[in-house]
Amino acid sequence: MNGQALQDEIKRNRLTLARLITEVENDTPSGRAALEELYPLTGKAHIIGITGAPGVGKSSLVNQLALAFRHHSPSEEKPAVAIIAIDPSSPFTGGAILGDRIRMRDLSGDPGIFIRSMAARGAIGGLARSTAQVARLMDAAGYKVILIETVGAGQAEVEIASLAHTTIVVDAPGLGDDIQAIKAGILEIADILVVNKADLPGVENTERALQSMLLLANSGQYNNHQHWDIPIIRTIASHGDGALRVMETVQSHLSYLKTSGEWEKRERLRIRDEVEHLVIQAFIQHLQENVPLADLNNAVESLFQRETSPYQEVQKLLCKAGINT
Amino acid sequence: MNKKIRVLIAKPGLDGHDRGAKVVARALRDAGMEVIYTGLRQTPEMVAEAALQENVDVVGISILSGAHLTLVPRILNLMRTNGQENVPVFVGGIIPEEDVPILLQAGVKAVYGPGSATTKVIEDIQRLTNSE
């Protein structure tokens, strides 16, 4: 099927789209073929990442944000919204409980919304390995807004920033002091900060800690956001309070991206990041196919006996795979 | 390629007891499956919509309210309309013995009453998804 025909089909038939997502998630040849056909037709969606610690209310915020886009968008045509919600896989069995839909029941029955749960399948960084590709399918299927909810993220799960055009970091009262807020990591990737559960005591402290973090960041020389002041928005996502403001802010961030040239910059970074990932994956596969397990076991054994050094063994193994460094 | 069995565990109707559903969800997770759990009080439309969007391999429905003869055929019909007539559906919960044949007749693959072993559910799912 050529790209245009395939695009028409996944726009019309949601089951075809759902099945194709599975193919892409499992990295099958037909999934890859479809992505290749569709690639020239993509790049139209606004990808929005929602991240934050477990239990801060990411799913509830995604639920309210999707409702806001569907019902209060200022544009004439309400954008179709796709949601990718990622939960962790068990490191022992590979199984997973994907429970983000529980908080998204308000979205059911709207044909302009498509929700897909994904298990991280051992990927670290807060996303699944194929999240970028699944987002691309949804982009091709005509979803103009794509909300990606990461796994409950700690401090280092920052991969979403290189996939999303706009990254929302969700915080909640009672999770840490102002030193947490100036540590490196997740707060640095925020384009928009949300303090959810704003009806809980301690909301002022959380907000103040974030504010001082932003002040420190702005005074430093590595300020990446010269034309975008990162806003802090209070929400009570379980009631929908503040969701409209978050949506409006997401939209102003989009116009900032488009007018400042940041959109092109981020797209290039995004593509670069994706290609790097794919090269590394292909490289690992090449190694697995070309280095016999026996050689690896031998290397482990001679290292265990302290007969050689890890660097020497790596050289030998790479040589076997036809790579000279 | 790394294919995983994806299962929707759904809780339609008005009863608020989801311990059974959670026990099964956890057992399937421990068997290496990806379990989509949608929470309480789902309408048949919500269940069918989730099954479609998630492209699941199996649907498990938990009902303790006694409304199974209304809810289950409705879900099966919606799934048929969506083109998912080949996705196996099983039912767990409090189902009177005389209703079991009616559900099987309607297209349900298996019915698990109280005290059913989760190992049996796992085996059945593995068998049903292998034969596809």
Interface residues (C-beta under 8 A of the other chain):
Chain A: R14 L15 A18 R19 I21 T22 N26 D27 T28 S89 S90 T93 G94 G95 A96 I97 L98 G99 R101 I102 R105 S108 G109 F114 I115 R116 S117 A119 R121
Chain B: M1 N2 K3 K4 R6 A25 R26 L28 R29 D30 A31 G32 M33 E34 V35 I36 Y37 T38 G39 Q42 T43 E45 M46 E49 A50 L52 Q53 E54 N55 N82 G83 Q84
